[in-house]
Every structure is written in C-alpha cells, then in structure tokens.
Amino acid sequence: MSTTTSRSHGRGRRRLLRLAAFVVAPLAAITALAAPAHADGPLCGNARDPGGHNVCMWIDALGDDIYRVHVGIDVHMSVQDAQAIIDGSGGNPFVTKIFGADPFFDNAEFNLGLVVIGASQEAGLSADFERIVPKSWLNEDPGPGDRDELFARVVLNDPRGGSRSFRTPEWRQQFG
C-alpha cells in the first residue's frame, strides 16, 4: 500500500512541475523579448548578411558620467579587395559619426576614432571605432526626462572610386 501511495504522490509532483514549466516558460519568453535590445550587448543591423555587411554599436558606462561609444563593422568582400581599400586609403577608409535621431533633422554629435582595421577571408573589411565621451555629449534631447536616440553612420570611402554608407539601429537610452 505504501508503494502505491508514493507512486501516486510522485506522479502528482511530476504533473505539478510540468504545469509550472508550461506556465513559466511563456512568461520568461515574454520578459526576454520585452528587454531592451542593447541591455546585454551590441545593437546590430544586417547581422551576417552574405555579400552585405554587419554594423554594430554599443555604449558602456565607465563611471563618473563618462561613457565609451563603440562601433564595429564588417563589410563582406574578398580579402584582396579589402586589403586594396586599406592600402589605397592610407590605412583608414572610414568616417564614423554619431548622430542624434530626431523627427525632422538628424544632428551630428561627434566623430569616432579608428581603433583597429583588418582584412580577412571570413569578414572581408573589418574595423572598430571608439571614443570616450562625457554623458552630456550623449544627451541629444536635452529636455528633462527625454529619451535620447543615437545611431552611428559609417561611410566607407573606396579609393578606387565610390563610397558606401552604413547605419546602425538606434540606441535608445535616457542620458539627461
């Protein structure tokens, strides 16, 4: 008799655990989807688009109202084309600026400096840009409680002719 009782008790516990998992899993998924896209890392656009590009932006608080703004880009092309662009441009074919996104006019806030550039078979032409800035530089909507929307525009100037422009998704955070 005690064996039957413990078996039914074990089945009931398993059913209760399955029911809890059935209820908790969707709630966890909704919570994960509702979190800001940049909460745990970079905000990227066109991620790994074959034959295209991948451009990412992130902003890290360093303390004392100082922030690191970082942008990375991969422009997919042959390693030979990537190296020709690097060599023909004197080592930096990019201009990278941070803009404040506004309904009528996207105002340029500041430039980023080149940190590293390279040509590889996997990524094509890759570069990273960075600048340490005060919080006030990121406060592009100065009203109290206004959320700031920032994005990076990366322009690739090909010394062989032409240029291409890439834009990150908007980083939304209140800096004011």
N, C-alpha and C positions, 0 to 999 in steps of 0.2 A: 504494500500500500504506500509506503513512504517513497518508493521508486517512482510510482505513477505521479504522486504529488509533486516531486521535484522536477520531473519531466514537464508537466503542465506548467509549472512555475517558470521553467527555463524557456518554454515556447512563448509564454506571455511576455517575458522580458525581451526576447528577440523581436516580437511584434512591436512592442513599445519602442525599441531602438530604431526599427525600420520606419515607423511612423514619425519619430523625431527627425530622422535623416530626411524623410520626404518633405517635412515642413521647413527645416532649417536650410537645406540646400538652395531652394529658390530665393530665400531671404538673403543668403550670403551672396548669391549671384547679383541680385538687385543692388546690394550695398557696394559690391565691387564696381558695377557699371556706373553707379552714381558718383563715385570718387572722381576728383579732377584728373584729367589725363596726364598731367605733369607731376602728380603728387610724389611719385617714386622714381622719376627719371625723365629722360628727354621727351620732348614733344616733336614727333617726326611727321614728315609728309612724303608721299610716294615711296614708302619703305620698300626697298629692293625691287623696284620696277625694272624688269630686264630691259636693257637698252636705254634706260632712262637715268634717273637719279634718286638719291635719298638725301634729304637735308633735315637736320635736327637742331633744336635749340633747347637750352635749359639755363635756369638761373638758380644759383646757390647762394644762400645767406651765409656770410662768413663771420658775422657778429659785428656789433657796434654800428649797425645800419650800413654795412659795406656788403656788396654783392659781387659775385663772379657771373658774368654773362658769357655763355659758351655756345658756339655754333659749329657744327660739323657737317661736311658734305662729301658725298661720293657721286661723281659723275661717271656713269658707266661708258667706257670706251676702251680701245685697245691700249695696252701698256705703252706701245710705241707712240700713239697719238698723245697720250697723257704726258709722256716724257718730253715730246716735242713742244707742247704747250708750256711746260715748266721751263725748259731751256730757253725758248724764244721770248719768254716774258721777263727774264732776269730773276726767276725764282718765285714770283708771286703774280699769277694772272687774275687774282680775285680782288674785288672790292666788296666788303661786307659792312652793312649798316643796319642799325636797329631803328625801327620806326614805331611811332605810336599810331595805332589804328583808330581812326575817327570816321564818322559817317561821311563827312564832306572832304576831308583832306588828311592824308597820312603824313604826319610831320616826322622828318628825320631827327633822331635824338642824338646818336653818336656812332662812330665807326668802331669796328673791332680789329685788332691786330692779328696777323698770321702767327700761329703757334707752330704748326708743322704742316708740311705738304709732301705728297708722295705719289708715285705711280706704281700700280700693282696689277697683276693679272686678274685678281678677284674683284677689285673695286673700281679699277680704272684710275681716274684722277681724284685723289682724296685730299682734304685739307681740314684743319681745325683752326678756329679763331676764338679769341678771348679778350676780355677786358674786365678789370676790377673797377667798379663804379660805386659812388655813394647812392643811397636809396633815393635821394631827390632826383637823380637822373632817370630813374625808372617810373617816377610819378608823373606820367604824361597827361593825366586828367586830375588837375590839382584841387578839385572840389572836395570838401570833407565827405568821406565815405564812398567816393567814386572808385570803381574798379578800373584798373589800368589794363589796357590791351596792347601788347607789344608783339612785333614779329621781326624777323630778320629777312633782308633781301640780299642775296649773294649774286653778284654779277661776275661771270666768267668772261674775261677778255681774251679771245684766242688771237695770238699774234699773227697767225696765218690768215686771219680775216674773220670778222664777225664777233658777236658776243651773245651770251645766253644769260637770262635772269631767272633766279630760283627764289621761292618764297617759303618760309616756314609757316606752319599753322600759328595762330595767335596764342600767345602765353597770357593768360588772364589771372591777375592777382592784384590785390589792393596794396599799393606801396605808399599811399598818402596817409 
